[in-house]
Amino acid sequence: MGNKAVFLDRDGTLVHPRHYPSRAEDLVLYRGLPEEMRILQQMGFKLVVITNQGGIAHGYFTERDLELMHTSLQDQLSEFGVRIDAFYYCPHHPEGNLAHLACECECRKPKPGMILQAAKDMNLDLSSSWMVGDILNDVEAGRKAGCKTILVDLGTESKPSSPDRTPDYVARTTKHALQIIQSLEGQRKDVDLDYIPSSWKAAV
């Protein structure tokens, strides 16, 4: 049996959303999140970042810039005793300015390529793993890979119209999402598992 993981989208999920962040100081962790990540790590989950980084294809920043951003992010989390086990990113974008990266690929979410590669590299049991993200493309990638999924509600996503884009759970915040996982794994109680965005309730 393989390891279990929590896959985390980066922008909007792990850090505050920002339009094409390109410097280390652009990545600002949500308050209270490292503590919940540490609990999951202690429970035996690998923590893996899965992120589309089409800004590389557009020429807004380089892969070296991204490496520096992720090193800084890891340093921030290390202060809380948290370790990201791996970062996976897609540098492609179909409308990119750099010809060698302006393409359709198998790694850009909503395709599951990055998750499948991580599973191969890290011997992960995807049926015991979770994908957490703030858009339905994250959900779709997770579901196609065979993970359980949680959508973090930032108020940007309409009610899904297909099973592939329907999350198992919806959370108010990423902190809440990680607490949902802890609850379902028997590590805590009194966590709201039935949250539904108000816009979804109103949808016909």
C-alpha positions in Angstrom: 0.0 0.0 0.0 1.3 3.4 -0.9 1.7 6.6 1.0 -1.2 9.1 1.3 -0.9 12.8 0.4 -2.7 16.1 0.5 -2.2 17.9 -2.8 -2.5 21.6 -2.4 -3.0 24.2 -5.1 -0.8 27.2 -4.5 -2.3 30.5 -5.5 -5.6 31.2 -3.7 -5.3 28.0 -1.7 -1.9 27.9 0.1 -1.2 31.6 -0.3 -3.3 34.7 -0.9 -4.3 35.1 -4.6 -2.2 37.5 -6.6 -2.1 38.0 -10.4 1.0 36.2 -11.7 3.2 36.5 -8.6 6.9 36.5 -9.6 8.8 37.3 -6.4 9.2 35.5 -3.1 7.5 38.3 -1.2 4.4 37.9 -3.4 3.6 34.5 -1.7 1.8 35.3 1.6 0.6 32.2 3.5 -2.9 32.3 5.0 -2.9 32.8 8.7 -3.3 29.7 10.8 -2.7 27.3 7.8 0.8 26.0 8.8 -0.5 24.7 12.1 -3.2 22.6 10.3 -0.6 21.4 7.8 1.7 20.2 10.6 -1.2 18.2 12.0 -1.7 16.4 8.7 2.0 15.8 8.4 2.0 14.2 11.8 -0.9 12.0 10.7 1.3 10.6 8.0 0.2 12.6 5.0 2.7 13.8 2.4 2.2 17.5 1.6 2.5 18.2 -2.2 2.0 21.5 -4.0 0.4 21.1 -7.5 0.4 24.4 -9.3 -0.2 25.8 -12.9 2.5 28.4 -13.6 1.6 29.6 -17.1 3.4 32.9 -16.3 6.6 31.1 -17.3 5.2 30.5 -20.8 4.1 34.1 -21.0 7.6 35.2 -20.0 6.6 37.0 -16.8 9.1 35.1 -14.8 11.5 32.2 -15.2 11.7 28.7 -13.8 14.6 29.9 -11.6 12.4 32.7 -10.2 9.8 30.0 -9.4 12.4 27.9 -7.6 13.4 30.9 -5.5 9.7 31.6 -4.6 9.2 28.0 -3.6 12.4 27.9 -1.5 11.2 31.0 0.3 7.8 29.4 0.8 9.4 26.3 2.2 11.5 28.4 4.6 8.4 30.1 5.9 6.7 26.8 6.6 9.8 25.4 8.2 9.5 27.9 11.0 6.3 26.0 11.9 7.8 22.6 11.6 6.1 22.0 8.2 7.8 20.4 5.2 6.5 20.4 1.7 7.5 17.0 0.4 7.4 18.1 -3.3 6.5 21.0 -5.6 5.1 20.1 -9.0 4.3 22.9 -11.5 3.2 23.2 -15.1 5.1 25.9 -17.1 2.9 25.6 -20.2 0.1 27.8 -21.5 -1.6 27.4 -24.9 -1.4 31.1 -25.5 2.1 31.6 -24.1 4.7 33.9 -25.6 7.5 31.4 -25.5 7.1 29.0 -28.4 8.5 25.9 -26.7 6.0 26.3 -23.8 3.0 27.5 -25.7 1.3 24.2 -26.1 -1.4 21.8 -24.9 0.0 19.4 -22.4 -0.9 16.7 -20.0 0.2 18.5 -16.8 -1.8 21.7 -16.8 -4.9 21.4 -14.6 -7.7 20.4 -15.1 -5.7 17.5 -16.5 -4.3 15.2 -13.8 -0.7 14.8 -15.1 1.1 16.5 -12.2 -0.8 14.4 -9.6 -0.2 11.2 -11.5 3.5 12.0 -11.8 3.7 12.7 -8.1 2.0 9.4 -7.3 4.6 7.6 -9.5 7.5 9.4 -7.9 6.4 9.1 -4.3 4.5 5.8 -4.3 1.2 7.4 -3.4 -2.1 5.7 -2.9 -4.4 8.2 -4.7 -7.6 6.7 -3.4 -6.4 7.6 0.1 -5.2 11.1 -0.9 -6.9 14.5 -1.2 -6.8 17.4 -3.7 -7.5 20.8 -2.2 -8.0 23.8 -4.4 -9.9 27.0 -4.9 -11.2 26.5 -8.5 -13.1 23.7 -10.2 -10.1 22.9 -12.4 -8.3 21.7 -9.2 -11.3 19.5 -8.4 -11.4 18.0 -11.9 -7.7 17.2 -11.8 -8.1 15.5 -8.4 -11.1 13.5 -9.4 -9.6 12.4 -12.7 -6.5 11.2 -10.7 -8.7 9.2 -8.3 -8.4 11.5 -5.3 -11.0 12.8 -2.9 -11.5 16.5 -3.4 -12.3 19.7 -1.5 -13.1 23.1 -3.1 -12.1 26.1 -1.1 -14.8 28.7 -1.6 -13.4 32.0 -2.6 -16.7 33.0 -4.2 -15.4 32.6 -7.8 -16.8 29.3 -8.9 -20.3 28.6 -10.1 -22.2 25.4 -9.1 -20.6 22.6 -11.0 -22.7 21.0 -13.8 -20.7 17.7 -14.2 -19.5 14.9 -11.9 -15.9 15.5 -12.8 -16.1 19.0 -11.4 -18.1 18.3 -8.3 -16.1 18.3 -5.1 -16.6 15.8 -2.3 -16.7 18.7 0.1 -16.6 22.5 0.0 -14.8 24.5 2.7 -15.0 28.1 3.8 -11.2 28.5 3.8 -8.2 26.3 3.3 -7.8 26.0 7.1 -11.4 24.6 7.2 -10.6 22.2 4.3 -7.6 20.8 6.2 -9.8 20.4 9.3 -12.3 18.5 7.2 -9.6 16.0 6.3 -8.6 15.7 9.9 -12.2 15.1 11.0 -12.8 12.4 8.4 -9.6 10.7 9.4 -10.8 10.7 13.1 -8.4 13.3 14.4 -10.9 16.0 15.4 -14.6 16.6 16.0 -17.0 19.4 15.6 -16.0 20.3 12.0 -18.7 21.5 9.6 -18.8 18.9 6.8 -22.0 20.3 5.2 -20.9 23.7 4.1 -22.5 24.8 0.7 -21.7 28.2 -0.9 -24.7 30.5 -0.7 -24.6 31.0 -4.5 -24.9 27.3 -5.1 -28.0 27.1 -2.8 -29.7 29.7 -4.9 -28.7 28.1 -8.2 -31.6 26.4 -10.0 
